[in-house]
Amino acid sequence: MVQQQAPSVVALVGNPRPESRTLAAATRVAGRLAEGEQVGTVDLATIGHQLFTADRSLLDPALATVSAARLLVVATPVYKATYTGLLKSFLDLYGPDGLAGVVAVPLVVSGGPAHLLAGEVHLRPLLVELGATVPTRALAVTEADLADLDAAIDRWLERAAAPLRAALDLAVVPA
């Protein structure tokens, strides 16, 4: 049996709706950051039903894929001025430092500008608590930005590209 190598860039999507705009944004951001590397997607809308059941046939491989990522885009719509309970429930399955060695990019999709800091105030601390390296500000986009997502990504990358590259370079230096 040939075992497939885990993708080095993964988009983790915490929107409870299948085929969501959050999923589309996350896969676009991951693709832009991948620079030719393999990209994987963990869409919690398709496996969230296993979060509170004994059947973990989809959940366990998803947990392994996320923790093995070199670069992880963690995407959520803004719910109640923070991230979704679905995303929180998934991330709660990791122990301390469960994402150690992973460089993470928080991505929030907000209905409007009032909640653009949700990624910084809520999602970033959660990822850091799990041991992920979060070298940049969260990428926050509004629904209006989704019409020209590449422009929003470009604006964010003006400040984020150098710290991301540095963190990724450090993440692969042998101890």
N, C-alpha and C positions, 0 to 999 in steps of 0.2 A: 504494500500500500504506500503510495507516495503522499507525503504530508505537504500541504500547501503552506508557504511562508505567510505569516500574518502581514497585512498591509502596514506600511510604515507611516502612512497618513490616514487618520480616521476621522470621520465626521460622526459625532454622537448627537442625536437629535431627540430632544425631550418634549416635542409637541405631541399631544395625544391624538391628533388627527392624522390619519394616513395621507400621504402625498401632499403634505402641507407646504406652505410658502417657506416655513422655517427649514424644512428638509431641502428645498430647492436652494435656499440661500447658503445653507451649511455645505452642501455638496459643491456649490460654486466656489465658496471661499477655500475649501479643502483642495479643490482642483487647482486654484490659482497658487496656493502655497506649496503644492506637491512638487513642482518643478520636475516633472517626469517620473516621479516615484509612484508606486501603486497606491491607490486610494480605496479605502473601505468605508462603509456606512453602517452604523448601528442606529436604526430607526426604532425608537422605543414604542411607537404606535403599533408596531407589528409584533412586539414581544412582551409588552407591558403586562399582558394578562398572566404571565408566569411569575410576576414579582411576589405574589402572595399565595403561591400554590406549591405543591411538592414537585410538580413537573418543572424541571429547569433545563430541558433539552435545548432550548433556544437561548435561555438566559446565561448559562455558564459559558458557552462559546463567546457570547457578546461581551461578557465581563473580561474574558481573557484577551479578546481582540483589543478592547479599549486600553487595558493596562499594558499591553505589549506595544502600543503605538509609540512611534518616535515623536510625532506631532499629532495633537488631538484638538480638533475644533469642537467645542462644546456649545451647542446651540439650543436656545429656548425662546419661545415667545414670552413676553412679559405677562405674567399672571399675578394679579393682586400686588403689583409693583415689585415683583421678584421673579424667580424661575418657577417652573411647573413642579407640582408634587410628584409627577411621574419621573422627572429627572432626579429629584431629590431621593426618591425611593430607590432608584437604580444606584445612585452614587453611595447611598447608605450601606450597600452591600460590601463596599471596600473597607478594610480595616485601616488603621493608621499607616500612612505612607503607601497606601494601595496604588497610588499613581506616581510613586517615586520614579524618577528617570524619564517621565513624560513631560514634554513641553506642550503646554495647553494654551489655547486661544479661546477666551470666552466670547460668544456671539449672542447678542440679544436682538430680537425683532420686536419693535414696539409700535403700537398704533399711532403714537405721536411723540413729540420731543419731551413730554413731561417725565417719561420713564427711561430716558437714555442712560442714566447712571446705574440702572439695575445690575448691569454686568459688573461694574466696579464695586458697588456697595455690597452685593449679595453673592454673585456667582464666583468672582475672583477669590474671596476668602474661603469659600467652600473647596475650591480646587487646590489652593495652597494648603489647607488643612489636610488634604489627602496626599500631600507630598509632591504635587505637580509643580513644575517651574512655570510661572506665568510672567514672561518678560515684557509684555506689552500691555497697554490699556486694552480694555475690552473693545471689540468691534460692535458698535451699536448702530443699528439701522432702523429707520422708520418704515412704515408701509409705503410711503411715498418714495423712499430710496430704492425699493425693490424694482421699480420701473427701470432704473439704470444702476443696477447693483455694482457693476464693474467700476463705475465712477466712485461710488462710496468705498469700495475696497481700495482703489487707488489712493484716495485721500488718506485712508487709515494706514496704508503701507508706507506713505511718505515718512511717517514717524516710527512705524512698527518693523520695517524690514531689517534694519541694522540690529536691533535687540533680538529679533527672532533668529537671525543668522548666528549671532554670537551664542545664544542659548543652545541652538542646535549643534553648533560646533563643540561646545563644552559637553554636551550630552553624549558625545561619542568618543571623547578622550578616555583612553583606558586609565584605570585607577593605579 
